[in-house]
Amino acid sequence: MTAADVQTATGWAAREGWNLGVNDADCFFRADPNGFFKGVLDGQIIATGSAVCYDDAYAFCGLYIVAPEHRGGGHGLALTKARLEYCGDRNVGIDGVLENVKIYERIGYEAFYENCRFEGEARAPAQGSEHVRALKPDDFDAIRCYDRQCFPAYRDAFLKAWFGQTFARAVVFEKDGRVMGYAVRRKCLKGYKVGPLFSDNMDVAECLFDALQSDIEGDLIILDTPENNADAVRLAKKRGMKKVFATARMYQKGLPDITAGQIFGITTFELG
């Protein structure tokens, strides 16, 4: 797929009710320009899907949509086979809709936990933390290393696009010269999503999450939390958020060796 095709795919996602970020198409494409696939019939795109290869060992598949009028004809399976062939011998992850878990298991995926979407009303904190500040370009090396503790691969191209997108805020928690967490908020078709939200502990995560609400009080705020981090779910509930959706986080070659306790909000359902 071309960059323009990815824009088409995110447009389809919006039509399906997916609340993507306003800059997601560009950021996604930069993660792996070769990792986006389309099914074409009679010159028309009828299916889309991504297979972003982050390094030689890890990939993530998402953005999978078949045009409604072409569902049930095997086009989606053909696209999935092409994507998995592109991923090669890598461990491949997905966030699968719960009702289709059995289908994904038949093509080699195994479910490990759920990622739960929480929504609520943004509330400005009464007092911010002195340790939270805006992320600066000079922070990149430290942030990429911190990110790698919580994500199965380095993802420099994606992070640079993610941090630099318009209508977004990125903050870092730093104490005594040490990064203890960071978070990004981006504007979506409806409201704002926070992701990733990675931190050493719940206290730091709360400070980061609250800082990203200070200028959008009253708007919709969204956090996708992994249920295998009980503190992440507790944070969302503590902020009065309601669970509205969930996916199954699935992998083909086992659970990656990352620090689950530091993941308070995943980056996206589409790219992991």
N, C-alpha and C positions, 0 to 999 in steps of 0.2 A: 504494500500500500504506500501511496505517496502521503505527504503531509496533508494535502487537501482531502484525500480519502479518509484519513484519521478524523478530520473535522466532520466528514459525513457520518462516520461511525459514532462520534459523540453526539451528533444530532439525532441519530437513531436512538441512542441511549436516553436522551431527553424525552423523546417521544414515548419511550417505554416507561417513563416515570423515574428514571435514575437522576438523582440530583447531583450532577457532576459540577466541578469547579469551572469557572468561566475561562480559565486558561489551561484546562487539563489536556486538551488535544495537543497543544504545543509542547507542554512538559512531558507528556507520555512519549511523544515521538522522539524527543531528544534522548530518552533513556536507551533506546535501541532502534535506530531508523530502519533496520532490516526486520524488525520483529513484529510487523503488523501485516495481517493477511486478509484477503477478501475472496469470497466466492462470487464468480461472475457467470451469468446465464444470459445468452442472447444480448451480450454487451452491457448488461445491467448488473450492478452489485446486488447480490441477494443475501450475503452473509459476511460478517466481519468477526475478527478475533485477533488478540495479541498474544505474542509469545516472546516476552522481553528477556533476553539473555544478559544477566548482569556480569557474569564472569564465566570461566570454564566449568564451574561446578554447580551454578544455581540459575534457575529461570523461573518466571512466573507468567501464567496464562490468565487472560481476562478479556474484557470488552467483547464477550461472545454474544452475538445477536444474529438470528436468522430472520429475515423479513417475514412477517406473519403469513403472507400468502404462499410462502415456500416452505413452511414448517412441515415436518413429517415426511419429507422426501429424501432424507439421507444427506442433504447438503451440509448440515452442521457437522456430521461425523466425518465427512471428507475433509472439511476445513480443520477439524481437530487433529486428524491424522497428520496433516501437513504441518501444523504447528508443533506437534510433538516430534516429528522428524527433524524440524529445525532445531529443537532443543537438544537433540542428540542424547548423550549419556548423563546430562545434568539432572540434579534433583529438581523436579518441577513442582511448584506450588500453585494452588488456586484457592479462591474463596467461592465455594459452590453453594447455590441455593439449596436449602435443606431438603426440599422435596425431590431433588435430583441426586442425592448422595449415592444411592444404589447404582445409578447410571455411571457416575464417575468412578465408583469402585470397579466396575466392569472393565474400565480402560486403564486400571493400574493405580488409581489414587486410594489413599487411606486417610480417613478423617481422624483428627487429633483433638480438636476443641472448636468452640464456636467463637466467632467475632460478633459482638452485639452492638447494634447501633442505638445510641441514646440521643434524644433530642430534648431541648429545653429552651428557656428564655435567658438570654445573656444578662448577667448582672455585674455591674461594676463593683470591684472590691472596695470595702471601706478604707483599707490601707494596703498599699502595695509593698512588695518586698524590696529591700535595698539591694538584694543580690540578683534581681532580674533586670536585664537590660536588653536593648535591641541587638540582634546579631549583626556583626560587622564583617566585611570581606576578609579581614585579617584572622577571623575566627575559623576559617574554613578547615584548616588542617586538624584543629582540635575537634571540630564537630564531626568531620568524616570518621575520625577514630572512635568517637563516642557512638556515632550511628552504627558503626560496624559491630558493636557489642549487642545491638538489638535487631540487626538485619543480617541475613545470611551472606551478604557480599558487600564489597565497596561499590558505591553507586554515584561516582563523582559527577558524571554528566547530568544525571537526573537531579541531584541535590542542587547543583548550580542553577538549573532551570527553576527548580521549586522555590529556592530562596529568592530568586530574582524576579519572579512573576509579579505583574501588576495586581493591585488590590489585595496584597498579602502582607502579613506581618510575621516575622520570625524573631523569637526571643531566646535568650540563653540564661541559665542560672549558673552564676560563677561565684565561688566563695574561696577566699584565700588563694586566688590564682588557679583554682581547679574547676573545670566544667563538671557540673553535677546534673545537667539535664538541658534539653532544649525542646522547643515546640514551634510549629508553624500553623498559622491560620490563613485560610484562603476563602475568597468569596465564591459562592456557588449560585446556581440558578435560584435557589431559595436559601437565604441565610448564609451562614458561614460554617465551615468544617475545620476542626482542629486535628491536625495529623501531619507528621507524627507528633506524639507527645511521649518522649522518652525521658526518664529521670531515675535518679538513684533510689528514691523512696517516695511515699505518698505525699509527704509534706512539701517536697520540692515540686512534685507534679501539680499540687494544688496552687502553688505560687505561680507557676507557669500558666496553668489553665486560666486562673483568675486574671492575670495580666493581659491575656488576649481577649478579655471581655470588656475592658475598661472603656473602650471607645465605641462599642456597639450595643450598649445597654438597651434591652427591650427587643432586640432582634433574635432570630432563630439561631441557636448554637447547636452543633452536632459533634458527637465524639463516638468513634468506633473503637470499642474496648474489647480486648481479648479476655474471655471468661476464665482462662487459666491463670490470670492475675487477679485474685480476689480484691486486692486494693484498688485496681482500676475500676472494677464494677462498683465498688463502695464509693469511690470518688464521684462517679456519675450520679449515683443515687443521693449522695450527700448534697449535691448541688441541685437536687430536685428534678433531675432529668428522668425521662421515661423511655423504656426500651420499646422500640418500634419495629425492629427487624433483626435478623441474624443470618449469618452464613456459616458454613462448615469450612474451617481451614484444613486443607488436605494437601498431602505431599505424596510423591511417587517413591521416594527413597528414604523415608523416615523423617522424623522431626529434626530440624537443623539445630546445631549447637549454638544457641543464642541465649541471652539472659532474659527470660520471660518476665521476671519480676520487675524489670525496668521498662517494660512496654505498657504504657497507660493508654495509648491511642495509636492504632496502626496508621500507616500513611494513607493508603487507599484500598478499597476492595478490588480495584482493577489491576493495580501493579504491586500489591503486597505491602 
